[in-house]
Amino acid sequence: MSPIDRMHIFTRVAELASFTQAADALGLPKASVSTAVQQLEAELGTRLLHRTTRRVALTQDGQVFYERCKDLLADVDELQTMFQQQEGAQALRGRVRLDMSTGLARQAVIPRLPELLRAHPLLELEISSTERRVDLVREGFDCVLRAGQVVDTSLIARPLGAMRMVNCASPAYLQAHGTPQTLADLAAHRLVHYASTLGARPSGFEFVQNDQDCSLPMAGAVTVNNADAYTAACLAGLGIIQVPAVGVQAYLQSGQLVAVLPDHPARPMPLNLLYVHRRNLSRRVRVVMDWLAEVVAAHLRTV
């Protein structure tokens, strides 16, 4: 039995949480399935599965190994069929793991996912939506959509454009505090502060003057570290926020938020598709990356 065969058996056991069900699904004796997993554990020098009389569960190492096995087996399947003339939906299969901000996921990417999955129904997408910087290598991400300047030179960056920034407030906030017309008016207003690490010094109201990035300290009772909480605080009337237009477009169109100080936005935020350098990206990852670039670029043009 080859190492690839043993990995395939292990993934079925992990997915079905049962040696018996995996053996039935693969058409193998249960003893062969158990032996294959034991050989893998011996080769790796770690336990992959917790076994009891009632259940089978992945260990922490087993979970990591399972995730990598899924990717490797999909790549092997792609290699075995790369010279076949496949047409249509059957050409792409396997998992692609992505990360992006909650705003991009909610407003731009997820609404368009049905069309991608209709075209490639055997694809499996894992989408992480966080505001933290994930570790592409350690956490097994194929690519991430990331706003701001690229600081990790070990990653390949594919520029997608720039996200226009907008200053927003709720109608209730503006009714209570008035609508600022100039930067000087901000002295009488409140800002919802955003800090990726709570306790860090807030940057204040950001704007561009003479092509220089500037900031104006502002009062504010609330600091958040999450994009959804940032928008929710603004909707609740807690102050002004500065956010990519793509993330609040629906709220602006519905009137739940109002743009203020349109002549003083923060500098547009560059958006990049980042991925780990590999000589040959799998076809499924390349197709998903091209689709993401198209979706995001089209969405940015509308805001």
C-alpha positions in Angstrom: 0.0 0.0 0.0 1.5 3.4 -1.0 1.7 6.4 1.3 -0.9 8.1 -0.9 -3.3 5.2 -0.3 -2.7 5.3 3.4 -3.4 9.1 3.4 -6.6 8.5 1.5 -7.8 5.9 4.0 -6.9 8.2 6.9 -9.0 11.1 5.5 -12.0 8.8 5.1 -11.7 7.6 8.7 -11.4 11.2 9.9 -14.4 12.4 7.9 -16.6 9.5 8.9 -15.3 9.3 12.4 -15.4 5.5 12.1 -13.1 2.8 11.0 -16.0 0.5 10.1 -17.8 3.1 8.0 -14.5 4.1 6.2 -13.9 0.4 5.4 -17.4 0.0 4.0 -17.0 3.2 1.9 -13.7 2.1 0.5 -14.5 -1.5 0.0 -11.7 -2.7 2.3 -11.5 -5.0 5.3 -11.6 -3.1 8.6 -8.3 -4.6 9.6 -6.6 -3.1 6.5 -8.0 0.3 7.3 -6.8 0.1 10.9 -3.3 -1.1 9.8 -3.0 1.8 7.3 -3.7 4.4 9.9 -1.3 2.7 12.4 1.5 2.7 9.8 0.9 6.4 9.1 1.2 7.1 12.8 4.4 5.1 13.1 5.9 6.9 10.1 4.9 10.3 11.5 5.8 9.5 15.1 2.6 10.9 16.4 -1.0 9.8 17.2 -3.5 11.0 14.7 -6.7 9.7 16.1 -8.2 9.2 19.6 -9.9 5.8 19.6 -12.6 4.6 22.0 -15.2 1.9 21.8 -17.8 4.5 20.9 -16.1 7.1 18.8 -13.0 8.1 16.7 -11.8 11.7 16.9 -8.8 13.6 15.5 -6.0 14.6 17.8 -4.5 18.1 17.4 -1.7 16.7 15.2 -4.3 14.6 13.4 -6.3 17.7 12.5 -3.2 19.5 11.1 -2.3 16.3 9.1 -5.8 15.9 7.8 -5.9 19.4 6.5 -2.6 19.0 4.6 -3.7 15.5 3.3 -6.8 17.0 1.8 -4.8 19.5 -0.2 -2.2 17.0 -1.2 -4.7 14.4 -2.4 -6.5 17.1 -4.4 -3.2 18.0 -6.0 -2.4 14.4 -6.8 -5.9 14.0 -8.4 -5.2 17.1 -10.5 -1.8 15.8 -11.6 -3.4 12.5 -12.6 -5.9 14.2 -14.8 -4.0 17.3 -16.1 -3.5 15.9 -19.6 -7.1 14.7 -20.0 -9.3 16.9 -22.0 -11.8 17.7 -19.3 -14.6 20.1 -20.0 -16.9 22.0 -17.8 -17.6 21.5 -14.1 -15.7 18.3 -13.6 -12.3 20.0 -14.3 -11.9 21.5 -10.8 -12.1 19.8 -7.5 -10.6 20.1 -4.1 -10.4 22.7 -1.3 -9.3 26.3 -1.5 -8.8 28.2 1.8 -9.3 32.0 1.7 -9.1 34.8 4.2 -10.6 38.3 3.8 -12.2 41.1 5.9 -15.8 40.7 7.0 -16.9 43.6 4.9 -15.4 42.2 1.7 -16.8 38.8 2.4 -20.3 40.1 3.2 -20.6 42.8 0.6 -18.5 41.6 -2.4 -17.4 38.0 -2.4 -20.1 35.8 -0.7 -23.0 37.2 -2.8 -21.2 36.1 -5.9 -20.2 32.6 -4.7 -23.2 30.8 -6.2 -22.0 31.5 -9.7 -18.5 30.1 -9.0 -19.9 26.9 -7.4 -22.4 26.5 -10.2 -19.5 26.5 -12.6 -17.3 24.2 -10.4 -19.6 22.2 -8.1 -16.7 20.0 -6.9 -14.8 22.9 -5.4 -14.7 23.2 -1.6 -14.2 26.7 -0.3 -13.2 27.6 3.3 -13.6 31.3 3.9 -12.1 32.9 7.0 -13.4 36.4 7.8 -11.3 38.1 10.3 -9.5 41.5 10.9 -6.3 39.9 12.1 -3.3 39.1 9.8 -3.4 35.3 9.3 -0.2 33.3 8.8 -0.7 31.8 5.3 1.9 29.1 5.7 1.2 28.0 9.3 -2.6 28.2 8.9 -2.7 26.7 5.4 -4.3 29.5 3.5 -4.0 29.4 -0.3 -4.5 33.2 -0.7 -5.8 36.2 1.3 -7.4 39.5 0.3 -5.6 42.1 2.4 -6.0 45.8 2.6 -3.1 48.2 3.3 0.5 48.2 2.5 2.2 44.8 2.0 4.8 44.3 4.7 5.6 40.6 4.4 8.1 40.4 1.5 8.0 36.6 1.6 4.5 36.7 0.0 3.6 37.3 -3.6 1.3 40.3 -3.9 -1.2 40.8 -6.8 -2.6 44.3 -6.7 -6.3 44.5 -7.3 -6.9 48.3 -6.9 -7.6 50.7 -4.1 -10.7 51.0 -1.8 -12.1 54.4 -1.6 -12.6 55.6 1.9 -15.7 57.3 3.3 -16.6 59.1 6.5 -19.9 58.0 7.9 -22.3 58.8 10.7 -25.9 57.7 11.5 -28.9 60.1 11.0 -29.5 59.9 14.7 -26.0 61.0 15.5 -26.1 63.9 13.1 -29.5 65.0 14.4 -28.0 65.1 17.9 -24.6 66.6 17.1 -25.1 68.4 13.8 -23.4 67.7 10.5 -19.7 68.7 10.4 -18.9 71.0 7.4 -15.1 71.6 8.1 -12.3 69.8 9.9 -12.6 72.5 12.6 -16.1 71.3 13.3 -14.8 68.0 14.4 -13.8 69.5 17.8 -17.5 69.2 18.7 -17.9 65.6 17.5 -17.0 62.1 18.5 -15.2 59.4 16.6 -15.6 55.6 17.0 -12.0 54.5 17.4 -10.7 51.4 15.7 -7.6 49.6 17.0 -6.4 46.2 15.9 -4.9 45.8 19.4 -7.1 47.2 22.2 -5.1 49.6 24.4 -3.1 51.0 21.4 -3.3 54.7 20.9 -6.1 55.6 18.5 -5.0 57.4 15.3 -7.8 59.9 15.3 -9.5 61.3 12.2 -7.4 60.7 9.1 -7.3 62.8 6.0 -4.9 63.9 3.2 -3.5 67.4 3.0 -1.0 68.4 0.3 -0.6 64.7 -0.5 0.5 64.1 3.1 -1.3 61.7 5.5 -2.6 63.7 8.5 -4.6 62.8 11.6 -6.7 64.9 13.9 -7.1 63.7 17.5 -10.8 63.3 18.4 -12.8 62.4 21.4 -14.7 59.1 21.5 -16.1 56.8 24.1 -15.9 53.6 22.2 -12.9 51.7 20.7 -13.4 48.4 18.7 -11.1 45.9 17.0 -13.6 44.4 14.5 -15.0 45.7 11.3 -18.6 44.6 12.1 -18.4 46.1 15.5 -17.1 49.3 14.0 -20.0 49.6 11.6 -22.5 48.6 14.3 -21.2 51.3 16.7 -21.8 53.9 13.9 -25.3 52.6 13.2 -26.0 52.9 17.0 -25.1 56.6 16.8 -21.9 56.4 18.8 -19.8 58.6 16.5 -18.2 59.0 13.1 -16.3 56.2 11.4 -13.9 56.1 8.5 -14.3 52.9 6.5 -13.8 51.5 2.9 -16.9 52.4 0.9 -17.2 48.8 -0.3 -18.1 47.7 3.3 -20.9 50.2 3.9 -22.4 50.8 0.4 -25.7 49.1 1.3 -26.1 51.2 4.4 -25.4 54.4 2.5 -27.9 53.5 -0.2 -30.6 52.7 2.4 -30.0 55.9 4.4 -29.0 54.0 7.5 -25.6 55.8 7.3 -24.8 59.2 5.8 -21.5 60.3 4.2 -19.9 63.4 5.9 -17.0 65.6 5.0 -16.7 64.2 1.5 -13.8 66.5 0.7 -11.7 65.0 3.5 -11.5 61.3 3.1 -8.6 59.2 4.3 -6.2 58.0 1.6 -7.6 55.1 -0.5 -6.5 51.8 0.9 -4.7 49.4 -1.5 -6.1 46.0 -1.8 -3.9 43.0 -2.7 -4.3 39.3 -3.3 -1.5 37.6 -1.4 -0.3 34.1 -1.7 2.8 32.0 -0.8 5.4 31.7 -3.6 5.0 28.3 -5.3 6.5 27.3 -8.6 3.2 25.9 -9.8 0.0 26.9 -8.1 -2.7 24.3 -8.5 -5.2 25.0 -11.2 -8.1 25.3 -8.7 -6.3 27.9 -6.7 -5.4 29.9 -9.8 -9.0 29.8 -11.1 -10.4 31.0 -7.7 -7.8 33.7 -7.5 -8.7 35.0 -11.0 -12.3 34.9 -10.0 -11.7 36.8 -6.8 -9.7 39.5 -8.7 -12.6 39.9 -11.2 -15.3 40.1 -8.5 -13.4 42.6 -6.3 -12.3 44.8 -9.2 -15.9 45.0 -10.5 -17.2 45.8 -7.1 -14.6 48.5 -6.5 -15.6 50.2 -9.7 -19.2 50.6 -8.4 -18.3 52.5 -5.2 
